[in-house]
Amino acid sequence: MKPITGFVDECCLIAPNARFPAVELYLTYVRWCLASGVPVQDQFTFLEVLECYGLKYRERKNHSWFKGVAVRPEYRLE
């Protein structure tokens, strides 16, 4: 199992109307990797794998987010 796939399966909700800040999603993934003893992938690989799920990366001015995904409440950063 790829680490990013494991993160998505365990920590995320996939829903067409969801959206989540890109930086916060990546930092949540990094924290999950460290807690799980899984090697951290770089942001570009992370982006590519999420796009394979059909998730869309969006950017406007100083904001970026992923459309179609949210982090489950118990995994969100405090």
PDB file of N, CA, C and O in Angstrom:
ATOM      1  N   MET A   1       0.854  -1.189   0.000  1.00  0.00           N
ATOM      2  CA  MET A   1       0.000   0.000   0.000  1.00  0.00           C
ATOM      3  C   MET A   1       0.893   1.244   0.000  1.00  0.00           C
ATOM      4  O   MET A   1       1.823   1.350   0.800  1.00  0.00           O
ATOM      5  N   LYS A   2       0.609   2.154  -0.879  1.00  0.00           N
ATOM      6  CA  LYS A   2       1.358   3.409  -0.911  1.00  0.00           C
ATOM      7  C   LYS A   2       0.987   4.243   0.311  1.00  0.00           C
ATOM      8  O   LYS A   2      -0.173   4.266   0.723  1.00  0.00           O
ATOM      9  N   PRO A   3       1.969   4.923   0.886  1.00  0.00           N
ATOM     10  CA  PRO A   3       1.692   5.730   2.074  1.00  0.00           C
ATOM     11  C   PRO A   3       0.584   6.764   1.857  1.00  0.00           C
ATOM     12  O   PRO A   3      -0.249   6.962   2.742  1.00  0.00           O
ATOM     13  N   ILE A   4       0.561   7.409   0.722  1.00  0.00           N
ATOM     14  CA  ILE A   4      -0.443   8.452   0.488  1.00  0.00           C
ATOM     15  C   ILE A   4      -1.829   7.822   0.385  1.00  0.00           C
ATOM     16  O   ILE A   4      -2.806   8.393   0.870  1.00  0.00           O
ATOM     17  N   THR A   5      -1.921   6.658  -0.240  1.00  0.00           N
ATOM     18  CA  THR A   5      -3.196   5.948  -0.332  1.00  0.00           C
ATOM     19  C   THR A   5      -3.700   5.585   1.063  1.00  0.00           C
ATOM     20  O   THR A   5      -4.885   5.727   1.365  1.00  0.00           O
ATOM     21  N   GLY A   6      -2.784   5.115   1.904  1.00  0.00           N
ATOM     22  CA  GLY A   6      -3.152   4.787   3.283  1.00  0.00           C
ATOM     23  C   GLY A   6      -3.668   6.000   4.036  1.00  0.00           C
ATOM     24  O   GLY A   6      -4.643   5.910   4.783  1.00  0.00           O
ATOM     25  N   PHE A   7      -3.014   7.124   3.839  1.00  0.00           N
ATOM     26  CA  PHE A   7      -3.457   8.372   4.471  1.00  0.00           C
ATOM     27  C   PHE A   7      -4.870   8.739   4.027  1.00  0.00           C
ATOM     28  O   PHE A   7      -5.724   9.053   4.857  1.00  0.00           O
ATOM     29  N   VAL A   8      -5.113   8.698   2.723  1.00  0.00           N
ATOM     30  CA  VAL A   8      -6.432   9.058   2.195  1.00  0.00           C
ATOM     31  C   VAL A   8      -7.497   8.104   2.739  1.00  0.00           C
ATOM     32  O   VAL A   8      -8.560   8.540   3.182  1.00  0.00           O
ATOM     33  N   ASP A   9      -7.208   6.800   2.703  1.00  0.00           N
ATOM     34  CA  ASP A   9      -8.182   5.806   3.167  1.00  0.00           C
ATOM     35  C   ASP A   9      -8.505   5.973   4.649  1.00  0.00           C
ATOM     36  O   ASP A   9      -9.660   5.834   5.053  1.00  0.00           O
ATOM     37  N   GLU A  10      -7.495   6.268   5.457  1.00  0.00           N
ATOM     38  CA  GLU A  10      -7.690   6.341   6.903  1.00  0.00           C
ATOM     39  C   GLU A  10      -8.183   7.703   7.385  1.00  0.00           C
ATOM     40  O   GLU A  10      -9.009   7.775   8.295  1.00  0.00           O
ATOM     41  N   CYS A  11      -7.685   8.774   6.788  1.00  0.00           N
ATOM     42  CA  CYS A  11      -7.866  10.103   7.373  1.00  0.00           C
ATOM     43  C   CYS A  11      -8.810  11.037   6.615  1.00  0.00           C
ATOM     44  O   CYS A  11      -9.184  12.086   7.139  1.00  0.00           O
ATOM     45  N   CYS A  12      -9.196  10.680   5.409  1.00  0.00           N
ATOM     46  CA  CYS A  12      -9.940  11.628   4.569  1.00  0.00           C
ATOM     47  C   CYS A  12     -11.349  11.148   4.234  1.00  0.00           C
ATOM     48  O   CYS A  12     -11.651   9.954   4.252  1.00  0.00           O
ATOM     49  N   LEU A  13     -12.178  12.107   3.936  1.00  0.00           N
ATOM     50  CA  LEU A  13     -13.508  11.864   3.396  1.00  0.00           C
ATOM     51  C   LEU A  13     -13.500  12.373   1.962  1.00  0.00           C
ATOM     52  O   LEU A  13     -13.113  13.512   1.697  1.00  0.00           O
ATOM     53  N   ILE A  14     -13.930  11.522   1.045  1.00  0.00           N
ATOM     54  CA  ILE A  14     -14.010  11.918  -0.358  1.00  0.00           C
ATOM     55  C   ILE A  14     -15.473  12.246  -0.655  1.00  0.00           C
ATOM     56  O   ILE A  14     -16.347  11.391  -0.519  1.00  0.00           O
ATOM     57  N   ALA A  15     -15.728  13.478  -1.057  1.00  0.00           N
ATOM     58  CA  ALA A  15     -17.092  13.921  -1.350  1.00  0.00           C
ATOM     59  C   ALA A  15     -17.030  15.035  -2.382  1.00  0.00           C
ATOM     60  O   ALA A  15     -16.179  15.919  -2.288  1.00  0.00           O
ATOM     61  N   PRO A  16     -17.922  15.003  -3.365  1.00  0.00           N
ATOM     62  CA  PRO A  16     -17.873  15.987  -4.461  1.00  0.00           C
ATOM     63  C   PRO A  16     -17.932  17.446  -3.992  1.00  0.00           C
ATOM     64  O   PRO A  16     -17.317  18.317  -4.606  1.00  0.00           O
ATOM     65  N   ASN A  17     -18.667  17.715  -2.910  1.00  0.00           N
ATOM     66  CA  ASN A  17     -18.831  19.107  -2.474  1.00  0.00           C
ATOM     67  C   ASN A  17     -17.823  19.519  -1.403  1.00  0.00           C
ATOM     68  O   ASN A  17     -17.900  20.634  -0.887  1.00  0.00           O
ATOM     69  N   ALA A  18     -16.877  18.637  -1.059  1.00  0.00           N
ATOM     70  CA  ALA A  18     -15.885  18.960  -0.027  1.00  0.00           C
ATOM     71  C   ALA A  18     -14.742  19.781  -0.624  1.00  0.00           C
ATOM     72  O   ALA A  18     -14.483  19.738  -1.827  1.00  0.00           O
ATOM     73  N   ARG A  19     -14.075  20.520   0.241  1.00  0.00           N
ATOM     74  CA  ARG A  19     -12.834  21.185  -0.131  1.00  0.00           C
ATOM     75  C   ARG A  19     -12.025  21.403   1.137  1.00  0.00           C
ATOM     76  O   ARG A  19     -12.577  21.551   2.227  1.00  0.00           O
ATOM     77  N   PHE A  20     -10.706  21.420   0.975  1.00  0.00           N
ATOM     78  CA  PHE A  20      -9.830  21.506   2.150  1.00  0.00           C
ATOM     79  C   PHE A  20      -8.560  22.246   1.756  1.00  0.00           C
ATOM     80  O   PHE A  20      -8.026  22.023   0.670  1.00  0.00           O
ATOM     81  N   PRO A  21      -8.069  23.129   2.633  1.00  0.00           N
ATOM     82  CA  PRO A  21      -6.839  23.881   2.308  1.00  0.00           C
ATOM     83  C   PRO A  21      -5.676  22.942   1.991  1.00  0.00           C
ATOM     84  O   PRO A  21      -5.414  21.996   2.733  1.00  0.00           O
ATOM     85  N   ALA A  22      -4.991  23.206   0.898  1.00  0.00           N
ATOM     86  CA  ALA A  22      -3.921  22.315   0.416  1.00  0.00           C
ATOM     87  C   ALA A  22      -2.779  22.184   1.417  1.00  0.00           C
ATOM     88  O   ALA A  22      -2.310  21.074   1.667  1.00  0.00           O
ATOM     89  N   VAL A  23      -2.327  23.283   1.988  1.00  0.00           N
ATOM     90  CA  VAL A  23      -1.203  23.232   2.921  1.00  0.00           C
ATOM     91  C   VAL A  23      -1.593  22.436   4.165  1.00  0.00           C
ATOM     92  O   VAL A  23      -0.808  21.625   4.655  1.00  0.00           O
ATOM     93  N   GLU A  24      -2.784  22.664   4.666  1.00  0.00           N
ATOM     94  CA  GLU A  24      -3.253  21.951   5.854  1.00  0.00           C
ATOM     95  C   GLU A  24      -3.401  20.452   5.567  1.00  0.00           C
ATOM     96  O   GLU A  24      -3.110  19.625   6.431  1.00  0.00           O
ATOM     97  N   LEU A  25      -3.847  20.105   4.374  1.00  0.00           N
ATOM     98  CA  LEU A  25      -3.976  18.695   3.996  1.00  0.00           C
ATOM     99  C   LEU A  25      -2.602  18.037   3.955  1.00  0.00           C
ATOM    100  O   LEU A  25      -2.430  16.929   4.463  1.00  0.00           O
ATOM    101  N   TYR A  26      -1.630  18.704   3.359  1.00  0.00           N
ATOM    102  CA  TYR A  26      -0.283  18.146   3.278  1.00  0.00           C
ATOM    103  C   TYR A  26       0.346  18.023   4.673  1.00  0.00           C
ATOM    104  O   TYR A  26       0.981  17.011   4.970  1.00  0.00           O
ATOM    105  N   LEU A  27       0.182  19.025   5.519  1.00  0.00           N
ATOM    106  CA  LEU A  27       0.743  18.961   6.877  1.00  0.00           C
ATOM    107  C   LEU A  27       0.082  17.857   7.705  1.00  0.00           C
ATOM    108  O   LEU A  27       0.745  17.214   8.519  1.00  0.00           O
ATOM    109  N   THR A  28      -1.203  17.636   7.504  1.00  0.00           N
ATOM    110  CA  THR A  28      -1.903  16.534   8.171  1.00  0.00           C
ATOM    111  C   THR A  28      -1.322  15.208   7.703  1.00  0.00           C
ATOM    112  O   THR A  28      -1.122  14.294   8.502  1.00  0.00           O
ATOM    113  N   TYR A  29      -1.051  15.107   6.405  1.00  0.00           N
ATOM    114  CA  TYR A  29      -0.419  13.909   5.841  1.00  0.00           C
ATOM    115  C   TYR A  29       0.969  13.683   6.452  1.00  0.00           C
ATOM    116  O   TYR A  29       1.298  12.556   6.821  1.00  0.00           O
ATOM    117  N   VAL A  30       1.780  14.729   6.562  1.00  0.00           N
ATOM    118  CA  VAL A  30       3.124  14.609   7.135  1.00  0.00           C
ATOM    119  C   VAL A  30       3.033  14.123   8.582  1.00  0.00           C
ATOM    120  O   VAL A  30       3.779  13.231   8.986  1.00  0.00           O
ATOM    121  N   ARG A  31       2.130  14.701   9.354  1.00  0.00           N
ATOM    122  CA  ARG A  31       1.960  14.285  10.751  1.00  0.00           C
ATOM    123  C   ARG A  31       1.529  12.819  10.835  1.00  0.00           C
ATOM    124  O   ARG A  31       2.009  12.075  11.691  1.00  0.00           O
ATOM    125  N   TRP A  32       0.626  12.408   9.946  1.00  0.00           N
ATOM    126  CA  TRP A  32       0.181  11.010   9.905  1.00  0.00           C
ATOM    127  C   TRP A  32       1.353  10.083   9.585  1.00  0.00           C
ATOM    128  O   TRP A  32       1.503   9.034  10.211  1.00  0.00           O
ATOM    129  N   CYS A  33       2.181  10.464   8.618  1.00  0.00           N
ATOM    130  CA  CYS A  33       3.353   9.653   8.260  1.00  0.00           C
ATOM    131  C   CYS A  33       4.284   9.480   9.446  1.00  0.00           C
ATOM    132  O   CYS A  33       4.723   8.367   9.736  1.00  0.00           O
ATOM    133  N   LEU A  34       4.585  10.565  10.130  1.00  0.00           N
ATOM    134  CA  LEU A  34       5.498  10.514  11.269  1.00  0.00           C
ATOM    135  C   LEU A  34       4.935   9.626  12.380  1.00  0.00           C
ATOM    136  O   LEU A  34       5.674   8.856  12.993  1.00  0.00           O
ATOM    137  N   ALA A  35       3.635   9.730  12.639  1.00  0.00           N
ATOM    138  CA  ALA A  35       2.996   8.912  13.674  1.00  0.00           C
ATOM    139  C   ALA A  35       2.921   7.442  13.267  1.00  0.00           C
ATOM    140  O   ALA A  35       2.935   6.559  14.125  1.00  0.00           O
ATOM    141  N   SER A  36       2.842   7.176  11.957  1.00  0.00           N
ATOM    142  CA  SER A  36       2.687   5.801  11.449  1.00  0.00           C
ATOM    143  C   SER A  36       4.015   5.148  11.087  1.00  0.00           C
ATOM    144  O   SER A  36       4.056   3.963  10.756  1.00  0.00           O
ATOM    145  N   GLY A  37       5.098   5.912  11.148  1.00  0.00           N
ATOM    146  CA  GLY A  37       6.395   5.371  10.760  1.00  0.00           C
ATOM    147  C   GLY A  37       6.522   5.133   9.266  1.00  0.00           C
ATOM    148  O   GLY A  37       7.248   4.239   8.831  1.00  0.00           O
ATOM    149  N   VAL A  38       5.817   5.934   8.486  1.00  0.00           N
ATOM    150  CA  VAL A  38       5.797   5.817   7.026  1.00  0.00           C
ATOM    151  C   VAL A  38       6.647   6.932   6.432  1.00  0.00           C
ATOM    152  O   VAL A  38       6.578   8.062   6.917  1.00  0.00           O
ATOM    153  N   PRO A  39       7.453   6.658   5.395  1.00  0.00           N
ATOM    154  CA  PRO A  39       8.238   7.732   4.769  1.00  0.00           C
ATOM    155  C   PRO A  39       7.337   8.827   4.175  1.00  0.00           C
ATOM    156  O   PRO A  39       6.315   8.540   3.553  1.00  0.00           O
ATOM    157  N   VAL A  40       7.736  10.063   4.379  1.00  0.00           N
ATOM    158  CA  VAL A  40       6.984  11.213   3.858  1.00  0.00           C
ATOM    159  C   VAL A  40       7.356  11.430   2.396  1.00  0.00           C
ATOM    160  O   VAL A  40       8.536  11.456   2.046  1.00  0.00           O
ATOM    161  N   GLN A  41       6.356  11.584   1.554  1.00  0.00           N
ATOM    162  CA  GLN A  41       6.572  11.914   0.142  1.00  0.00           C
ATOM    163  C   GLN A  41       6.551  13.438  -0.011  1.00  0.00           C
ATOM    164  O   GLN A  41       5.944  14.145   0.793  1.00  0.00           O
ATOM    165  N   ASP A  42       7.217  13.926  -1.048  1.00  0.00           N
ATOM    166  CA  ASP A  42       7.224  15.379  -1.276  1.00  0.00           C
ATOM    167  C   ASP A  42       5.862  15.871  -1.755  1.00  0.00           C
ATOM    168  O   ASP A  42       4.991  15.080  -2.118  1.00  0.00           O
ATOM    169  N   GLN A  43       5.698  17.196  -1.750  1.00  0.00           N
ATOM    170  CA  GLN A  43       4.405  17.790  -2.113  1.00  0.00           C
ATOM    171  C   GLN A  43       3.988  17.453  -3.540  1.00  0.00           C
ATOM    172  O   GLN A  43       2.797  17.307  -3.817  1.00  0.00           O
ATOM    173  N   PHE A  44       4.948  17.329  -4.445  1.00  0.00           N
ATOM    174  CA  PHE A  44       4.620  17.074  -5.850  1.00  0.00           C
ATOM    175  C   PHE A  44       4.068  15.665  -6.030  1.00  0.00           C
ATOM    176  O   PHE A  44       3.103  15.462  -6.768  1.00  0.00           O
ATOM    177  N   THR A  45       4.679  14.693  -5.355  1.00  0.00           N
ATOM    178  CA  THR A  45       4.175  13.323  -5.401  1.00  0.00           C
ATOM    179  C   THR A  45       2.800  13.265  -4.747  1.00  0.00           C
ATOM    180  O   THR A  45       1.893  12.602  -5.250  1.00  0.00           O
ATOM    181  N   PHE A  46       2.651  13.957  -3.631  1.00  0.00           N
ATOM    182  CA  PHE A  46       1.367  14.030  -2.920  1.00  0.00           C
ATOM    183  C   PHE A  46       0.278  14.551  -3.855  1.00  0.00           C
ATOM    184  O   PHE A  46      -0.810  13.981  -3.933  1.00  0.00           O
ATOM    185  N   LEU A  47       0.579  15.624  -4.554  1.00  0.00           N
ATOM    186  CA  LEU A  47      -0.359  16.217  -5.505  1.00  0.00           C
ATOM    187  C   LEU A  47      -0.727  15.231  -6.609  1.00  0.00           C
ATOM    188  O   LEU A  47      -1.903  15.083  -6.943  1.00  0.00           O
ATOM    189  N   GLU A  48       0.268  14.558  -7.174  1.00  0.00           N
ATOM    190  CA  GLU A  48       0.018  13.597  -8.260  1.00  0.00           C
ATOM    191  C   GLU A  48      -0.882  12.457  -7.808  1.00  0.00           C
ATOM    192  O   GLU A  48      -1.805  12.071  -8.526  1.00  0.00           O
ATOM    193  N   VAL A  49      -0.618  11.914  -6.619  1.00  0.00           N
ATOM    194  CA  VAL A  49      -1.434  10.801  -6.127  1.00  0.00           C
ATOM    195  C   VAL A  49      -2.866  11.253  -5.864  1.00  0.00           C
ATOM    196  O   VAL A  49      -3.811  10.535  -6.191  1.00  0.00           O
ATOM    197  N   LEU A  50      -3.035  12.433  -5.277  1.00  0.00           N
ATOM    198  CA  LEU A  50      -4.391  12.928  -5.019  1.00  0.00           C
ATOM    199  C   LEU A  50      -5.146  13.164  -6.322  1.00  0.00           C
ATOM    200  O   LEU A  50      -6.354  12.937  -6.392  1.00  0.00           O
ATOM    201  N   GLU A  51      -4.446  13.613  -7.341  1.00  0.00           N
ATOM    202  CA  GLU A  51      -5.100  13.800  -8.637  1.00  0.00           C
ATOM    203  C   GLU A  51      -5.546  12.469  -9.232  1.00  0.00           C
ATOM    204  O   GLU A  51      -6.526  12.424  -9.976  1.00  0.00           O
ATOM    205  N   CYS A  52      -4.834  11.378  -8.913  1.00  0.00           N
ATOM    206  CA  CYS A  52      -5.249  10.044  -9.359  1.00  0.00           C
ATOM    207  C   CYS A  52      -6.583   9.639  -8.734  1.00  0.00           C
ATOM    208  O   CYS A  52      -7.317   8.829  -9.300  1.00  0.00           O
ATOM    209  N   TYR A  53      -6.892  10.199  -7.572  1.00  0.00           N
ATOM    210  CA  TYR A  53      -8.182   9.967  -6.920  1.00  0.00           C
ATOM    211  C   TYR A  53      -9.292  10.793  -7.586  1.00  0.00           C
ATOM    212  O   TYR A  53     -10.468  10.653  -7.250  1.00  0.00           O
ATOM    213  N   GLY A  54      -8.911  11.637  -8.515  1.00  0.00           N
ATOM    214  CA  GLY A  54      -9.886  12.524  -9.149  1.00  0.00           C
ATOM    215  C   GLY A  54     -10.068  13.825  -8.397  1.00  0.00           C
ATOM    216  O   GLY A  54     -10.980  14.595  -8.700  1.00  0.00           O
ATOM    217  N   LEU A  55      -9.214  14.080  -7.423  1.00  0.00           N
ATOM    218  CA  LEU A  55      -9.305  15.317  -6.664  1.00  0.00           C
ATOM    219  C   LEU A  55      -8.626  16.430  -7.444  1.00  0.00           C
ATOM    220  O   LEU A  55      -7.618  16.214  -8.116  1.00  0.00           O
ATOM    221  N   LYS A  56      -9.185  17.604  -7.345  1.00  0.00           N
ATOM    222  CA  LYS A  56      -8.677  18.744  -8.116  1.00  0.00           C
ATOM    223  C   LYS A  56      -7.966  19.737  -7.207  1.00  0.00           C
ATOM    224  O   LYS A  56      -8.490  20.145  -6.170  1.00  0.00           O
ATOM    225  N   TYR A  57      -6.765  20.113  -7.619  1.00  0.00           N
ATOM    226  CA  TYR A  57      -6.023  21.161  -6.932  1.00  0.00           C
ATOM    227  C   TYR A  57      -6.449  22.494  -7.516  1.00  0.00           C
ATOM    228  O   TYR A  57      -6.443  22.670  -8.735  1.00  0.00           O
ATOM    229  N   ARG A  58      -6.821  23.440  -6.655  1.00  0.00           N
ATOM    230  CA  ARG A  58      -7.254  24.760  -7.097  1.00  0.00           C
ATOM    231  C   ARG A  58      -6.429  25.829  -6.396  1.00  0.00           C
ATOM    232  O   ARG A  58      -6.001  25.662  -5.254  1.00  0.00           O
ATOM    233  N   GLU A  59      -6.218  26.924  -7.104  1.00  0.00           N
ATOM    234  CA  GLU A  59      -5.424  28.021  -6.567  1.00  0.00           C
ATOM    235  C   GLU A  59      -6.060  29.336  -6.995  1.00  0.00           C
ATOM    236  O   GLU A  59      -6.457  29.496  -8.149  1.00  0.00           O
ATOM    237  N   ARG A  60      -6.154  30.273  -6.059  1.00  0.00           N
ATOM    238  CA  ARG A  60      -6.649  31.613  -6.381  1.00  0.00           C
ATOM    239  C   ARG A  60      -5.961  32.601  -5.452  1.00  0.00           C
ATOM    240  O   ARG A  60      -6.036  32.469  -4.231  1.00  0.00           O
ATOM    241  N   LYS A  61      -5.301  33.572  -6.023  1.00  0.00           N
ATOM    242  CA  LYS A  61      -4.533  34.569  -5.269  1.00  0.00           C
ATOM    243  C   LYS A  61      -3.618  33.852  -4.287  1.00  0.00           C
ATOM    244  O   LYS A  61      -2.743  33.095  -4.707  1.00  0.00           O
ATOM    245  N   ASN A  62      -3.803  34.074  -2.984  1.00  0.00           N
ATOM    246  CA  ASN A  62      -2.917  33.453  -1.995  1.00  0.00           C
ATOM    247  C   ASN A  62      -3.506  32.199  -1.355  1.00  0.00           C
ATOM    248  O   ASN A  62      -3.003  31.733  -0.332  1.00  0.00           O
ATOM    249  N   HIS A  63      -4.564  31.650  -1.945  1.00  0.00           N
ATOM    250  CA  HIS A  63      -5.222  30.480  -1.374  1.00  0.00           C
ATOM    251  C   HIS A  63      -5.117  29.299  -2.324  1.00  0.00           C
ATOM    252  O   HIS A  63      -5.231  29.453  -3.540  1.00  0.00           O
ATOM    253  N   SER A  64      -4.897  28.115  -1.757  1.00  0.00           N
ATOM    254  CA  SER A  64      -4.932  26.895  -2.561  1.00  0.00           C
ATOM    255  C   SER A  64      -5.656  25.827  -1.761  1.00  0.00           C
ATOM    256  O   SER A  64      -5.566  25.786  -0.534  1.00  0.00           O
ATOM    257  N   TRP A  65      -6.368  24.968  -2.461  1.00  0.00           N
ATOM    258  CA  TRP A  65      -7.148  23.937  -1.801  1.00  0.00           C
ATOM    259  C   TRP A  65      -7.342  22.748  -2.731  1.00  0.00           C
ATOM    260  O   TRP A  65      -7.075  22.815  -3.931  1.00  0.00           O
ATOM    261  N   PHE A  66      -7.819  21.653  -2.132  1.00  0.00           N
ATOM    262  CA  PHE A  66      -8.214  20.487  -2.912  1.00  0.00           C
ATOM    263  C   PHE A  66      -9.716  20.398  -2.892  1.00  0.00           C
ATOM    264  O   PHE A  66     -10.344  20.500  -1.838  1.00  0.00           O
ATOM    265  N   LYS A  67     -10.292  20.207  -4.063  1.00  0.00           N
ATOM    266  CA  LYS A  67     -11.734  20.033  -4.202  1.00  0.00           C
ATOM    267  C   LYS A  67     -12.033  18.542  -4.198  1.00  0.00           C
ATOM    268  O   LYS A  67     -11.365  17.767  -4.883  1.00  0.00           O
ATOM    269  N   GLY A  68     -13.034  18.143  -3.427  1.00  0.00           N
ATOM    270  CA  GLY A  68     -13.457  16.750  -3.392  1.00  0.00           C
ATOM    271  C   GLY A  68     -12.951  15.956  -2.207  1.00  0.00           C
ATOM    272  O   GLY A  68     -13.164  14.747  -2.126  1.00  0.00           O
ATOM    273  N   VAL A  69     -12.275  16.637  -1.278  1.00  0.00           N
ATOM    274  CA  VAL A  69     -11.718  15.920  -0.120  1.00  0.00           C
ATOM    275  C   VAL A  69     -11.780  16.799   1.133  1.00  0.00           C
ATOM    276  O   VAL A  69     -11.708  18.025   1.053  1.00  0.00           O
ATOM    277  N   ALA A  70     -11.912  16.152   2.276  1.00  0.00           N
ATOM    278  CA  ALA A  70     -11.798  16.813   3.577  1.00  0.00           C
ATOM    279  C   ALA A  70     -11.131  15.830   4.525  1.00  0.00           C
ATOM    280  O   ALA A  70     -11.192  14.618   4.321  1.00  0.00           O
ATOM    281  N   VAL A  71     -10.493  16.361   5.564  1.00  0.00           N
ATOM    282  CA  VAL A  71      -9.865  15.518   6.571  1.00  0.00           C
ATOM    283  C   VAL A  71     -10.911  15.190   7.637  1.00  0.00           C
ATOM    284  O   VAL A  71     -11.656  16.062   8.083  1.00  0.00           O
ATOM    285  N   ARG A  72     -10.952  13.927   8.031  1.00  0.00           N
ATOM    286  CA  ARG A  72     -11.871  13.522   9.107  1.00  0.00           C
ATOM    287  C   ARG A  72     -11.559  14.341  10.365  1.00  0.00           C
ATOM    288  O   ARG A  72     -10.392  14.613  10.649  1.00  0.00           O
ATOM    289  N   PRO A  73     -12.580  14.732  11.111  1.00  0.00           N
ATOM    290  CA  PRO A  73     -12.363  15.619  12.282  1.00  0.00           C
ATOM    291  C   PRO A  73     -11.297  15.133  13.249  1.00  0.00           C
ATOM    292  O   PRO A  73     -10.537  15.945  13.776  1.00  0.00           O
ATOM    293  N   GLU A  74     -11.223  13.837  13.495  1.00  0.00           N
ATOM    294  CA  GLU A  74     -10.265  13.340  14.492  1.00  0.00           C
ATOM    295  C   GLU A  74      -8.806  13.446  14.032  1.00  0.00           C
ATOM    296  O   GLU A  74      -7.893  13.290  14.843  1.00  0.00           O
ATOM    297  N   TYR A  75      -8.582  13.707  12.749  1.00  0.00           N
ATOM    298  CA  TYR A  75      -7.217  13.834  12.230  1.00  0.00           C
ATOM    299  C   TYR A  75      -6.829  15.289  11.934  1.00  0.00           C
ATOM    300  O   TYR A  75      -5.690  15.560  11.552  1.00  0.00           O
ATOM    301  N   ARG A  76      -7.758  16.212  12.106  1.00  0.00           N
ATOM    302  CA  ARG A  76      -7.458  17.611  11.765  1.00  0.00           C
ATOM    303  C   ARG A  76      -6.434  18.209  12.713  1.00  0.00           C
ATOM    304  O   ARG A  76      -6.366  17.847  13.888  1.00  0.00           O
ATOM    305  N   LEU A  77      -5.645  19.123  12.189  1.00  0.00           N
ATOM    306  CA  LEU A  77      -4.647  19.816  12.999  1.00  0.00           C
ATOM    307  C   LEU A  77      -5.350  20.740  13.986  1.00  0.00           C
ATOM    308  O   LEU A  77      -6.373  21.351  13.675  1.00  0.00           O
ATOM    309  N   GLU A  78      -4.782  20.824  15.164  1.00  0.00           N
ATOM    310  CA  GLU A  78      -5.376  21.693  16.206  1.00  0.00           C
ATOM    311  C   GLU A  78      -5.067  23.141  15.930  1.00  0.00           C
ATOM    312  O   GLU A  78      -5.480  24.016  16.691  1.00  0.00           O
TER     313      GLU A  78
END
